[in-house]
Amino acid sequence: MKIYGFATYNVTKVLLTAEELGLQYEYIPLNPLEGEQKTEEHLRRHPLGQVPVLEHEGECYIESAAICRYLARISGSRLYQGDARQKAKIDRWVDFSTLHMGRWLATYFFQEIVNSKFFGNEIDQQALAEAGEYLQQQFPVLDAVLAGNEFMAGGGISIADLIGFSYVQIHEVTSVDISAYEHLSRWYSQIRERPSFSAAMSHFPNHQILH
Ligand SMILES: N[C@@H](CCC(=O)N[C@@H](CS)C(=O)NCC(=O)O)C(=O)O
């Protein structure tokens, strides 16, 4: 199994999942500054020329959350476990993380890291202000859930935690501050201490998402 990526949150989700499941894989780094994700070869793997891509048994899989579910399923469903009700809870937090919290954390990442640091463009302060407002509504939701549960969906750790964590990691390299959210911060530190985190990060320069 091969995972194509570069140091960014969508790739972190897949690496963390593979590591938590104890899967053997080869990590193939692509250099986005050289446009390596847009070569004809990579466009055959991903029609939009993006990462992550999982190559497994002759097939290429795209979309990070779908890849996480696939990896969990081929490993006996650990990390995506339970009846329809429990899976709905996992999916709820996968979608909440991706479509709401992650969408606005990604705005910080793009403005402060990609746009400003890498391309030297001015930060769009209006975009950051809008993202900040939404995050102030969304972080307390997760904080309240994590006050009553060790992990997002109740029960053990699931792909929802790994996906949510990968977005929240953006706070480490941007001006986002999660310190006011006690339970969210506890959950974040707990996952960060897992061996899967250091193993996943070992593939990235400076052991961190782009910064
Ligand atoms: N919905 C996709 C998003 C993939 C995506 O946006 N990948 C970014 C990195 S986080 C990328 O490859 N960007 C480079 C480009 O678009 O050229 C997923 O979850 O896998």
The ligand as a Tripos MOL2 file, in Angstrom:
@<TRIPOS>MOLECULE
LIG
   20    19     1     0     0
SMALL
NO_CHARGES

@<TRIPOS>ATOM
      1 N1        -11.5440   16.7300   -0.2250 N.3       1 LIG1
      2 C1        -10.1730   16.3300   -0.4930 C.3       1 LIG1
      3 C2         -9.3190   17.5830   -0.4950 C.3       1 LIG1
      4 C3         -7.9080   17.2910   -1.0040 C.3       1 LIG1
      5 C4         -7.0840   18.5740   -1.0170 C.2       1 LIG1
      6 O1         -7.6180   19.6920   -1.0130 O.2       1 LIG1
      7 N2         -5.7590   18.3880   -1.0310 N.am      1 LIG1
      8 C5         -4.8620   19.5220   -1.0290 C.3       1 LIG1
      9 C6         -3.8950   19.4040    0.1300 C.3       1 LIG1
     10 S1         -4.7270   19.5840    1.6950 S.3       1 LIG1
     11 C7         -4.0410   19.5070   -2.3100 C.2       1 LIG1
     12 O2         -3.6560   18.4660   -2.7920 O.2       1 LIG1
     13 N3         -3.7590   20.6950   -2.8250 N.am      1 LIG1
     14 C8         -2.8780   20.8550   -3.9440 C.3       1 LIG1
     15 C9         -3.5920   21.2840   -5.1930 C.2       1 LIG1
     16 O3         -4.8330   21.3970   -5.1930 O.co2     1 LIG1
     17 O4         -2.8880   21.4840   -6.1840 O.co2     1 LIG1
     18 C10        -9.7130   15.3120    0.5590 C.2       1 LIG1
     19 O5        -10.2520   15.3290    1.6650 O.co2     1 LIG1
     20 O6         -8.8440   14.4780    0.2490 O.co2     1 LIG1
@<TRIPOS>BOND
     1     1     2 1
     2     2     3 1
     3     2    18 1
     4     3     4 1
     5     4     5 1
     6     5     6 2
     7     5     7 1
     8     7     8 1
     9     8     9 1
    10     8    11 1
    11     9    10 1
    12    11    12 2
    13    11    13 1
    14    13    14 1
    15    14    15 1
    16    15    16 2
    17    15    17 1
    18    18    19 2
    19    18    20 1
@<TRIPOS>SUBSTRUCTURE
     1 LIG1         1 GROUP 0 **** ****
